[in-house]
């Protein structure tokens, strides 16, 4: 009887010791993740100038879990666009945005425009100076020199609307924008291209002790997001995404983000232009309800291509046949159309 009691006591002691050590290793792993986020600027891998890269090489985890990832600052690389089999120079400024750096201090004579969006606004498949926000800056400053026009392109490939509005809150408001342009695309309801691969410190289906001795403890990083069952895009069903992202996908998440953008526009006194090509009636209705200017490029582009004797408007809009990102011509047209719309807000 005593031997059995001693045996039970031994097993219990070993179990409690193991449990305490396991909890300790989980705390260490959690702290390591916090340290990673705190020092992300110092520890992020930055590609060397002139190096050939793809999207995964030019992003790093964001400290903000609602932004998830962001562009690495000070880039000067050759970006390979796999979808069009093309490699082009790509730079980011010291703030981690594409385009010229705009200082935080705002000249009283300046008008600031902040752009939030995804790869369409970013300028996928084209050079830095060919994106419509870059061209827009040149147009406004050339045609209306009495005003200093300053444009910040905060777009990042793969972002959805929730991430875009959160980027405006964390990074864009400090520039005191007069106008915010948000670019809508049908995948704005979906998960972004990447999500955080973060450990569940409360799950007991794995041992952090074993992971440690296998040298498999991972600091926070980003991985490819799960795809929709169609395989065309990333998942957009709130019930099918990791629980920490359920409030970021779907039409309800989009509406909440746009409603938040409305509140910000009132509080900080800036105009909002929603830019879109072939927007749904649902999106048009939301913008109308919230009082946003919806700039639907579809009929304007059709008229433009007709005037230019271009027979296939949709094909002319696309970067390539199998890539729906805007072409260089579409970016030029968008910049010109935006400049006319913006002048109306003066």
N, C-alpha and C positions, 0 to 999 in steps of 0.2 A: 504494500500500500504506500509506504514511504517512498519507494523507488518510483512509483507511478507519479506521486505528487512532485518529486524532484524533477522528473522528466517533463511534466507539464510546466513547472516553474521555469525550467531551462528553455523550453520552446517559446514560452511567453516572453521571457527576457530577450531572447534572440529576435523575436518578432518586433518587440517594442524598440529594440536597438536599431534594427533594420529600418523600421518606420521613421524613427528620428533622423537617421542618416539620409534616408530618401527625401524627407522634407527639407533637410539642409541642402541637398544637392539641387532641389527644385528652387530654393531661394537663391542659390548661387546662379542658376541658369536665368532666373527672372532678373536678377541684378545685372547680369551680363547683357541682357537685352536692353535694359534701361541705359546702361553705359554706352551701348552701341548707338542708340538714338541720340543720346546727349552729345556724343562726339562724332556724329555722322560725317561732318565736314572733314575731319582729320583722317578718318579711317576708310572713307569711300575710295574705291579704285577709280582713278581718272585715266582714260586712254591718252597715250602720248600724242602730241601734235602730228597730224598727217596719217594717223593710223586708220585702217579700214575698220569700221564698226557697224553694228546693227543696233536696233532700239534698246535691247537689253544691256548694251555696253554704255549707254549715255544717261542712264537713270540711276537713282539711288533711293533708298527708303526715305520717306518724309517723317519728321517727328510727329506730325499730325496724322492720327489714324484715319481721318476722313479724307485726307489727300492721298495717302498711301505711298505714292512715289512722285518724284520730281526730277527735272533735268539737272545734270551736274553742271555747275558754273565753269567758266573759263575753258570751254571746249573749242578745239580747232581740229576737226577730224574729217575723214572722208566717210560719209554715211552711205551705206549700201541699202538701197530700197529694193528688197527682194521681189516685191510685187511687180515692179517694172524693169527689174534687172539693170539697174542703173546706180552708179556711185557718183555722189556730188559732195562738194565741200559743205560743211556745216559748222557754224560757230554758235556759242552761247556767251553772253556777257557775264560780268561778275555777280549779277543777281540770279543767274541761271535761266535767263530768258533768251529767246532768239531775237536778234535785232540790236540796235544801238542802245546803250545804257542811258536811262533817264535818271538824273539825280533826284533824291527825295525832296530837296528844296524846290518849291514851285514858284517861279517868277509870276508876279501879279498879272503880267501881260500874256501869260501862257494859257492854253487850253489843253487839258489832259484827256487822253482817250485810253482806256484800259480795255484790252481784248481778252476775253476768257473763252476757251474752246478746246477742241481736240486737234487731230491731225489736219483737218481741213484748214483751220486758221493758222496752225503751225507752219503749213507750207510743205506738205508731204510730196516728195518727188521733184521739188524745185529748189532753186538756189535761195540763199538768204534774202537777197534783194528783190526776188520775184514774188514773194508772198504779198497778198493784197494789203496787209497792214503796213508793210514796208513801202509799197507803192503809194498807199494812201497818205503817208507822211510826206512823201515828195510832192504829191499833187496839192495838198492843202498848203504846204509852206511855199510852193511856187505860185499858186493862184491867189492865195490870200495872205500875203506877206505881212500885213499889218498885225497879224496874230502869230504868236509862236506856238506851233502845233507839236505836241509831244505825245508819242504813242508807245505804249508798253504792250508787247505781245506775250501774254502769260499762257498761251495755249501749249498743251502737252499731248502728244499722241496717246490715244486710248482713254482719255478722261471722259467721264460722264458728267451730267449737269450738276449733281450733288458735289462732286469734286471741284468743278469749275467755280461754283458759288463759294465754296469753302476756301478756295485759292484767293478769290477776291477779298474775302474777309481777312485772311491771314497775311496776304502779301499786297493786295491791290489797293485797299482803302488808304494805306499810308501815303500813296501818291496823290491823294485828293483828286480823284477823277471828276471831270465835268460830264463825261459820257462813258458808259460801259457798253461794249458790244459783246453779245453772247451769240455764238454760232450754234444753231441747232442742227442736229442730224439724227436720223432715225435710231441709231444705236445709243442715244443718250439715256435710254432706259436700262441699259445693260451693265454688267460688270465691266470694269476697265480691263485693259490688256493684262495687267498684273495685279496681284493681291499679295498681302503679307503672308509669308510662311512663318507663323509664330506658334510656338509651343503652347499646348493647353496644360498649364501647370497644375490643374486640378483633376486631370484624367489619370486613372490608375491602370490603364491598359498597356503601360510601358514603364520601365524603370529608368529614372534619370541616373542612377548609380551605374547601371550597365552602359547607358549611353556615354557617360563620362569616360569610363575605362576603354570604351571603343573609340574614344576621341570623336564622338558624334554629336556633342552638344552644339547646337546651332545658334548663332546670334540672329537677330531679326534680318530677314532678307525678303525680296519679292520673287514670286514665281508666277508662271503663266496662269491666268484665271481659267476656271472650268468653262467649257464651250456649251452652247445651246445644243439641244439634241439634233437640230438641223445641220450643225457643223458650220454654218455660215458665220455666226457671230458668237459673242460670249453670252453666258446665261443671263436672262432678264426676269426670271420668275423668282420672287422673294422667298418662296418656299423651297427652292432648289439650290440656293446659294449658302455658303457658310453663314452661320447666324449673325456674326458681327457685321455682315454686309446686307442684311435684309432690309434695312432702312435706306439703302442706297440705290436700289433697282426697282423698276416698275413705274407705271404712270403716276402712282400716288407719290412716290419719292420725287419724281420730276416736278409734280405740282407743288409739293412742299418747298423744294429748292427755289422754284420760281416765285413762290409767295414770299420766301425769305429775301429774295433779291428785290422784290417790290418794297418791302419794309426798309431795306438798306438804302434804296434809291430815295425814299422819302426822308429818312433820317440824315443822310449825307448829301442830299440835294444834287443828284446826278440823273441825267437822262439815260434810258435804256433802249438800245436798238437790238432787236432779235433778228438775226440774219439767218436766212434759210433758203434752200433750194428744194423744191417739191415738198413743202411741209404739209402734214395732214390737216384736215379740218379741225381735228381735236386740238392740235397745237395752236392753230390760228385762234380758236375760241378762248384758250387759256390766256394767250397774249392780249386779246381784246378785253377779257375780264379784268386783267391786272393793269391795264392801261399802258402796256408797252407798245412801242412802235415796231410792227412786224414788217420787215423788208423782205418780201417774197421775190426772189430773183427769177423765178420760173417764167412768168409772162414777159418780164423785161428782157431776159436772155433770148426768148423765142423771137421777140420783136427785133432785137439786135441782130441775131443770126439771119433772120429773114431779110433785113436791110442789107446785110453783107453777102447775100446770095449763098448762104451756107445751108445746104439741104438737110443735114441731120444735126439738129440742135443738141440732142443728148450726147451724141458721139463727140461733138466739138467741146462739150463741157468736160468730158472725162479726160483724165491724164492719159489713160490708155484704154483699150477696149475692155479689159478685165479689171480695171482699176477705176473706181468711181470718184476718186479724189479730183478736185478741180485742176484743169490744165492751166498752163501759163496764161493763155488767152482769157480763161475764165477768171483768173486772179486779177488781171488787168481790168476786166469789165467790172468785177466786184468792187475794186478800189474806186473806179470812176463813179459807179452808182452810189457808193457809200459817201463819197465826197459831196455829192449833190444833196443827199439826205442830211448830212451833218451840218451843212451851211444853213439849212432851214431852222436848226436849233440855236443859232447864234442870237 
